[in-house]
Amino acid sequence: MDCAHYDAHRCRSCSWLEVARPDQLAAKQAEVRALLEPLGDPEWLPPVAGPEAGFRNKAKMVVAGTVDSPTLGILDERRAGVDLRDCPLHTDGLRATLPVLADFVTTAALTPYDVTSRRGELKHLLVTESPDGELMVRFVLRSYEPVPRIRKHLPTLLALLPGVRVVSVNLQPEHKAVLEGEQEQVLHGETLPMRVNGLTLHLRPQSFFQTNTEVAAALYRQAAAWVDEVLPGPGRVWDLYCGVGGFALHLARPGREVSGLEVSAEAVASARTSAEEAGLADVSFEAGDATAYVLGALDGPDSRSAPDLVVVNPPRRGIGPELASRLEASGVEHVVYSSCSPASLARDLAAMPSLRPVRARLLDMFPHTAHAEVLVLLSRDPAAAPD
């Protein structure tokens, strides 16, 4: 991938850009295999590469500069704005959308936030594009002061960008390196449909979805294939950290009861909408903490037996020792673990010695960086349990 910003040292976020793509994949595979080798000897499937450019479905842009000349991108070491609206990682649709949004900053007189002086209102623009070219646009503001101007000029924006399905403002009043705040006000629409593998997933403004749609689709297909292999008939599945229901919805089969759990109520609402539209009566979603849910379900006053299979897709920190030890003791026969951090994955697997990795696959969700997604199928081996 060619990038003028990288060559000019304006942005070096793609730290592996000068490494050939096959060598990137080989290095990531080697690192993950070395971490998992002491924990088992899984069958490694070929890595899923995906495209090397134009794959990011979400633009997370710092807004800087002035009302008349805003920049959308990052801040340099002097905290000045570096404009990256033509970043080659983004989809074609995002690259076409960002200049229109930059003009809207001027039209609506949205003063970019200046980190040094701590003045201004507009901190970030967060834009997501679906596989169908539809858009979600979020304005991250220091206060709600600019909202009337955004509302006033919103019809013009929607006319210029007819693919926009959702527009919202997010309030982030604190002066710290946090992308967004907890409060969200939707100004237009409700959800952004993300059609993946024939399923429609609904995204609300604060819902998480993988930034690489093509590789995310491969991730869901692989997980579904492994689950069908080890659980071909009726059974019970828990999908922990389920987000908007990507894994749970892909695992739905007649006679298979799938329960998704996610701490974000917004994501759960999205997942329920998707399940209802797809007519999946045996798939349900609940808002709550994964560890508390498992402990309550297995050890609480209304405890029940462990499911046949558990899917976990935790944040970078992993599932942690408490949940790992409870899954180890639960008797669950299979776990599908999707990890964006091989280091935390290895720590968690070490705490579940009876659940041995039998299949593994690297998915290059984040090309040109050291980061990767790893999917692992674990199956219980009683002989591997500690004495």
KOLNU-954691 format. One record per residue (C-alpha): residue number from 1; x, y, z. Coordinates in pm, whole numbers, plus 50000, padded with zeros to 5 digits. Layout:
<rs>
 num  east north    up
 NUM     X     Y     Z
...
</rs>
This chain:
<rs>
 num  east north    up
   1 50000 50000 50000
   2 50130 50346 49908
   3 50072 50630 50155
   4 50199 50983 50102
   5 50135 51068 50468
   6 50359 50784 50583
   7 50633 50873 50335
   8 50625 51236 50453
   9 50632 51127 50820
  10 50300 51303 50882
  11 50143 50980 51008
  12 50332 50665 51106
  13 50039 50473 51253
  14 50091 50191 51003
  15 50422 50099 51164
  16 50469 49786 50948
  17 50391 49955 50616
  18 50743 49895 50484
  19 50720 49523 50564
  20 50593 49306 50278
  21 50243 49174 50348
  22 50343 48804 50344
  23 50617 48884 50595
  24 50367 49069 50813
  25 50143 48762 50823
  26 50435 48529 50890
  27 50559 48742 51180
  28 50216 48761 51340
  29 50161 48388 51298
  30 50499 48312 51451
  31 50430 48532 51753
  32 50093 48375 51823
  33 50218 48020 51774
  34 50505 48083 52015
  35 50263 48210 52280
  36 50022 47917 52241
  37 50279 47640 52193
  38 50320 47566 52566
  39 49940 47535 52599
  40 49873 47281 52325
  41 49934 47189 51965
  42 49632 47312 51766
  43 49581 47263 51397
  44 49665 47599 51237
  45 49453 47697 50940
  46 49599 47936 50680
  47 49579 48302 50786
  48 49295 48518 50658
  49 49461 48820 50497
  50 49185 49040 50358
  51 49263 49355 50157
  52 49567 49567 50237
  53 49393 49901 50166
  54 49040 50038 50165
  55 48928 49802 50439
  56 48852 50028 50738
  57 48477 50079 50770
  58 48515 50335 51050
  59 48697 50669 51048
  60 48791 50806 51390
  61 48903 51158 51309
  62 49040 51421 51546
  63 48905 51760 51440
  64 49153 52049 51463
  65 49242 52367 51278
  66 48983 52642 51243
  67 48618 52673 51147
  68 48715 52795 50800
  69 48997 52545 50755
  70 48938 52233 50967
  71 49161 51926 50965
  72 49025 51573 51006
  73 49285 51320 51115
  74 49533 51314 51402
  75 49741 51556 51609
  76 50116 51586 51562
  77 50373 51621 51840
  78 50293 51994 51860
  79 49923 51911 51898
  80 49849 52064 51560
  81 49605 51893 51325
  82 49726 51661 51048
  83 49461 51616 50780
  84 49411 51250 50682
  85 49075 51262 50509
  86 49233 51074 50215
  87 49381 50795 50433
  88 49415 50486 50207
  89 49305 50253 50488
  90 48950 50385 50471
  91 48685 50260 50232
  92 48619 50458 49916
  93 48290 50575 50065
  94 48456 50718 50374
  95 48718 50899 50169
  96 48439 51056 49965
  97 48240 51146 50277
  98 48507 51314 50489
  99 48558 51623 50264
 100 48180 51681 50275
 101 48190 51665 50654
 102 48485 51904 50662
 103 48276 52153 50463
 104 47988 52096 50707
 105 48214 52198 50997
 106 48248 52535 50825
 107 47882 52565 50727
 108 47756 52490 51079
 109 48031 52700 51241
 110 48155 52411 51455
 111 48470 52537 51625
 112 48734 52261 51641
 113 48858 52186 51992
 114 49209 52313 52058
 115 49392 52083 52300
 116 49650 52342 52402
 117 49409 52624 52489
 118 49124 52391 52588
 119 48883 52593 52378
 120 48644 52495 52105
 121 48359 52248 52076
 122 48404 51978 51809
 123 48653 51713 51922
 124 48605 51416 51690
 125 48411 51295 51390
 126 48327 50924 51397
 127 48196 50789 51068
 128 48100 50429 50989
 129 48016 50288 50646
 130 47814 49971 50592
 131 47884 49720 50312
 132 47592 49882 50125
 133 47751 50226 50139
 134 47519 50364 50408
 135 47663 50586 50679
 136 47652 50668 51048
 137 47793 51012 51141
 138 47868 51107 51502
 139 47986 51449 51623
 140 48181 51430 51950
 141 48135 51764 52128
 142 48260 51930 52444
 143 47908 52060 52513
 144 47566 52066 52352
 145 47607 52434 52255
 146 47659 52359 51881
 147 47363 52119 51854
 148 47109 52381 51732
 149 47343 52471 51444
 150 47392 52105 51355
 151 47014 52058 51353
 152 46964 52371 51142
 153 47205 52259 50869
 154 47133 51885 50893
 155 46890 51882 50594
 156 47170 52018 50376
 157 47408 51747 50497
 158 47150 51475 50432
 159 47093 51609 50081
 160 47467 51600 50009
 161 47507 51255 50166
 162 47186 51064 50089
 163 47338 50742 50226
 164 47341 50873 50582
 165 47117 50655 50800
 166 47213 50786 51146
 167 47340 51120 51278
 168 47411 51176 51645
 169 47607 51395 51884
 170 47815 51255 52167
 171 47909 51460 52472
 172 48270 51435 52594
 173 48329 51739 52817
 174 48651 51626 52986
 175 48998 51736 52879
 176 49159 51395 52841
 177 49248 51145 52571
 178 48907 50976 52557
 179 48745 50927 52220
 180 48383 50966 52330
 181 48161 51011 52634
 182 47862 50826 52774
 183 47586 51067 52666
 184 47452 51038 52311
 185 47174 51231 52140
 186 47041 51093 51812
 187 46940 51362 51563
 188 46847 51146 51265
 189 46759 50779 51216
 190 46812 50495 51460
 191 47040 50215 51338
 192 47293 50148 51063
 193 47229 49809 50898
 194 47550 49609 50849
 195 47479 49320 50613
 196 47733 49045 50677
 197 47715 48691 50536
 198 47346 48735 50455
 199 47259 48857 50806
 200 47169 49215 50892
 201 47335 49342 51208
 202 47205 49673 51343
 203 47448 49930 51481
 204 47338 50206 51715
 205 47575 50499 51775
 206 47761 50346 52072
 207 47764 49988 51944
 208 48094 49813 51864
 209 48163 49646 51532
 210 48490 49522 51387
 211 48659 49786 51171
 212 48741 49540 50890
 213 48413 49413 50746
 214 48558 49152 50510
 215 48775 48991 50776
 216 48494 49013 51032
 217 48273 48817 50792
 218 48543 48550 50764
 219 48574 48543 51145
 220 48201 48474 51187
 221 48202 48207 50914
 222 48495 48026 51072
 223 48340 48029 51419
 224 48012 47896 51280
 225 48192 47615 51096
 226 48374 47505 51411
 227 48058 47515 51622
 228 47868 47311 51363
 229 48153 47060 51372
 230 48153 47003 51749
 231 47782 47069 51811
 232 47599 46931 51506
 233 47265 46878 51680
 234 47057 47062 51939
 235 47244 47227 52223
 236 47299 47537 52434
 237 47548 47813 52354
 238 47652 48120 52550
 239 47799 48413 52358
 240 47980 48631 52613
 241 48085 48987 52519
 242 47842 48943 52229
 243 47835 49306 52112
 244 47564 49352 51848
 245 47527 48974 51819
 246 47763 48890 51534
 247 47866 48548 51664
 248 47530 48460 51824
 249 47331 48532 51509
 250 47574 48338 51292
 251 47549 48037 51526
 252 47169 48017 51521
 253 47042 47677 51408
 254 46711 47490 51457
 255 46713 47338 51806
 256 47021 47532 51918
 257 46955 47774 52205
 258 47191 48071 52186
 259 47214 48328 52466
 260 47415 48645 52415
 261 47546 48866 52694
 262 47687 49217 52657
 263 47747 49500 52905
 264 47627 49766 52658
 265 47249 49806 52663
 266 47271 49983 52325
 267 47441 49682 52167
 268 47186 49445 52321
 269 46902 49651 52175
 270 47071 49628 51836
 271 47118 49251 51867
 272 46755 49198 51964
 273 46640 49396 51661
 274 46855 49180 51433
 275 46731 48854 51586
 276 46368 48964 51559
 277 46406 49068 51195
 278 46572 48736 51112
 279 46298 48540 51291
 280 46546 48366 51523
 281 46327 48270 51818
 282 46596 48058 51986
 283 46845 48347 52009
 284 46816 48583 52307
 285 47025 48871 52441
 286 47072 49019 52786
 287 47265 49319 52919
 288 47514 49248 53198
 289 47869 49169 53303
 290 48006 48843 53161
 291 48179 48723 53478
 292 47881 48803 53701
 293 47647 48631 53456
 294 47849 48309 53448
 295 47893 48298 53825
 296 47522 48362 53878
 297 47414 48110 53617
 298 47638 47832 53745
 299 47663 47907 54118
 300 47366 48130 54205
 301 47034 48035 54367
 302 46883 47960 54025
 303 47196 47787 53896
 304 47175 47551 53602
 305 47412 47324 53415
 306 47685 47461 53193
 307 47605 47506 52824
 308 47754 47280 52561
 309 47968 47559 52418
 310 48076 47911 52513
 311 48193 48185 52276
 312 48405 48465 52423
 313 48507 48779 52234
 314 48651 49000 52510
 315 48825 49338 52488
 316 49204 49352 52473
 317 49245 49272 52844
 318 49095 48923 52792
 319 48838 48742 53006
 320 49053 48755 53321
 321 49141 48494 53585
 322 48800 48478 53757
 323 48599 48397 53448
 324 48871 48171 53309
 325 48884 47964 53629
 326 48504 47935 53637
 327 48491 47813 53277
 328 48768 47568 53362
 329 48560 47427 53649
 330 48225 47444 53470
 331 48241 47125 53267
 332 48164 47310 52941
 333 48296 47092 52660
 334 48398 47356 52406
 335 48498 47723 52399
 336 48546 47940 52091
 337 48777 48227 52187
 338 48813 48530 51960
 339 49103 48747 52074
 340 49251 49078 51963
 341 49544 49033 52206
 342 49754 48715 52181
 343 49922 48797 52515
 344 49595 48808 52714
 345 49472 48505 52517
 346 49774 48304 52633
 347 49719 48412 52996
 348 49354 48311 52984
 349 49426 47974 52820
 350 49688 47898 53086
 351 49411 47937 53346
 352 49196 47680 53161
 353 49430 47379 53128
 354 49149 47130 53068
 355 49028 47328 52766
 356 49295 47256 52508
 357 49332 47446 52179
 358 49252 47209 51891
 359 49201 47457 51603
 360 49345 47805 51555
 361 49342 48070 51288
 362 49499 48413 51251
 363 49282 48681 51091
 364 49461 48996 50981
 365 49204 49246 51103
 366 49464 49525 51128
 367 49712 49515 50835
 368 50040 49707 50853
 369 50047 49689 51234
 370 50157 49430 51488
 371 49795 49366 51589
 372 49590 49067 51477
 373 49274 48876 51561
 374 49311 48511 51662
 375 49029 48257 51671
 376 49082 47941 51875
 377 48861 47636 51929
 378 48911 47478 52271
 379 48788 47130 52362
 380 48791 46974 52707
 381 49060 46718 52782
 382 49009 46582 53136
 383 49359 46436 53133
 384 49500 46789 53111
 385 49335 46907 53434
 386 49568 46984 53726
 387 49595 46720 53998
</rs>
